[in-house]
Amino acid sequence: MSLHDHEYPWLFHRDEVDLLEDELDDLYAAFGTDPREAPMTQEAAVLQEQRQTEELADAELTLKLSMGMLHEDRHPVPPVVESPADADEEEDHVLLGIRQHPLYQSARLWAALLRGLAKAGYDRDDHDRQHFFRAYANVNLIPIKIFAALCEQMHDDPLADTVAEGEYLLALTYLQRVRQSLSSVLHTMEDFESVERLQSRGAMLEHAIEEQLMLLRRHNKRL
C-alpha cells in the first residue's frame, strides 16, 4: 500500500487482487522460513529472493518519497473537497476502470494460464521443481503490482506517480523472473508449443508494461 491509503478506502476493495495475495500468503505459510535457519529449502530460497526484492524496493521508495515531500512542502496543492455521494460514485467508477484496464486484464489472464502450468510442473518434476516454483511464486505479483500502479496513477500527483513507477518496475522484475524460469524448463515440457505461446504472451506483456512506464515518466516530466 501507499501513503494514500487512508484517503482512498476503495483501495481495500480489490476482490480479484485479494485472491491473488491470498495465494501468495498460502505459499509463505507453507514454505517460508526464517532466513537464519539452515539449510534453506529451494522453495524458501525463492521466497527469500522475493522478500529481499520487496524490502529493497520499499527502502528506495521511502527515500524518493521523502525527497518528494520536501519539494511538495514548497509547492503545496490545495485539497479537493467532495461530498460522500460524489466520493462513492467516483470509487465505483475508478474501480471499474482499473479492473477493465487492458494492461491489468492481460496480466491477470496470463498469470491464470501460467499458474496452472507451473503448479503441474512443480508437482510432476523433481529435477526442475525450483524453476516451476519460482514461476508460480512470482506470477501473481505481476497483476498485483500493475493494479497497485494503476490505483496510484488515479491520484494524479507527483508522489503517487513515484509510487506507481516503483510498482511497474517491480512488475517487470517479477515478469522477467517468470520468463527466465519458463526458459529453464522448456526442455522438460511435452507441450512445447503451449509454453512457447506463453513466453510470447509474456514478452508482449513486458513490452506493454514498459510502454506504460514510459508514458508515466513522460507525464512526470511535464509536471
Secondary structure by P-SEA (a helix, b strand, c coil): ccccccccccccccaaaaaaaaaaaaaaaccccccccccccaaaaaaaaaaaaaaaaaaaaaaaaaaaaaaaaabbbbbbbbcaaaaaaaaaaaaaaaaacaaaaaaaaaaaaaaaaaaaaaaccccaaaaaaaaaacaaaaaaaaaaaaaaaaaccaaaaaaaaaaaaaaaaaaaaaaaaaaaccccccaaaaaaaaaaaaaaaaaaaaaaaaaaaaaaaac
